[in-house]
Amino acid sequence: MTPFHLRPSDGAGPDRQQELFRIDFDMMLKGSICKRRREVVRQFGVTVNGSTRLVTSGDMVDLDTYKALLAAAAIRPASSKDPDALSAKSSFVDHTAIESSED
């Protein structure tokens, strides 16, 4: 079943191809780990435009949800040809994990 926020709208809005991002277990840094069926998954809730979305590892998410996950430091950024287009604002970046290279 397709999540509600990824379903095509019935309105008269313009048809635009929505870019989707796969959220893998290994790229998720936060969230609850649970067993679903015979697989271990990680789940994290994030609010996007006033709507809370539960993201499970293996899900495909839209750009707004992807950016919200980045801003919450819940995922590692996916590799991209244009890293500036998908990066979180610098005010949301967690600098605690950055190591200094002092010799």
C-alpha positions in Angstrom: 0.0 0.0 0.0 1.4 3.4 -1.0 1.6 5.9 1.9 -0.9 8.7 1.8 1.7 11.5 1.2 3.1 9.7 -1.8 -0.2 9.0 -3.6 -1.0 11.1 -6.6 -3.4 13.9 -5.9 -6.8 14.0 -7.5 -6.7 17.8 -7.7 -6.0 19.8 -10.8 -2.4 20.5 -9.7 0.5 20.2 -12.1 1.8 16.7 -12.7 5.4 16.7 -11.5 7.6 13.7 -11.2 8.3 13.3 -7.5 11.8 12.4 -6.6 11.9 9.6 -4.0 14.7 8.5 -1.8 15.2 5.0 -0.3 16.0 5.0 3.4 18.1 2.0 4.3 18.7 0.6 7.8 22.4 1.4 7.7 21.8 5.1 6.8 19.5 5.7 9.8 21.2 7.1 12.9 18.2 7.5 15.1 15.0 5.6 15.8 13.6 2.5 17.4 14.9 -0.9 16.3 12.2 -3.6 16.2 11.5 -6.9 14.5 8.9 -6.8 11.8 8.0 -10.2 10.3 11.4 -11.9 10.1 13.4 -8.7 9.5 14.9 -6.2 11.9 13.9 -2.6 11.0 14.5 0.9 12.4 11.6 3.4 12.7 11.7 7.1 13.2 8.9 9.7 13.3 9.4 13.1 11.7 7.0 16.0 11.3 6.8 17.5 7.8 4.5 20.5 7.1 2.4 19.8 10.2 2.0 16.1 9.4 3.9 13.4 11.3 5.3 10.6 9.2 6.7 7.3 10.5 9.7 6.3 8.4 10.7 2.7 8.4 14.0 1.5 7.0 13.4 0.3 3.5 10.8 3.0 2.8 10.8 5.4 -0.1 10.3 9.0 1.0 9.8 12.3 -0.9 12.2 15.2 -0.8 10.4 17.1 2.0 10.6 14.0 4.3 14.2 13.4 3.3 15.2 16.9 4.2 13.3 16.7 7.5 15.2 13.5 8.4 18.5 15.2 7.5 17.6 18.3 9.6 16.8 16.0 12.6 20.1 14.2 12.1 18.2 11.0 11.8 19.9 9.8 8.6 23.2 10.0 6.9 23.0 11.9 3.6 22.7 9.7 0.5 25.4 10.2 -2.1 24.3 12.7 -4.8 25.8 14.4 -7.8 24.7 17.8 -6.3 25.3 17.5 -2.5 24.2 21.2 -1.9 20.7 20.4 -3.2 20.1 17.8 -0.5 22.1 19.1 2.5 20.5 20.3 5.6 20.8 23.9 6.7 24.0 24.4 8.6 22.1 25.4 11.8 20.7 21.9 11.9 24.0 20.0 11.4 25.2 18.1 14.5 28.9 19.0 14.9 29.4 16.7 17.9 30.5 13.8 15.7 33.2 15.8 13.9 36.7 14.9 14.9 39.5 17.5 14.8 42.8 16.4 13.2 45.4 17.9 15.6 48.9 16.4 15.3 
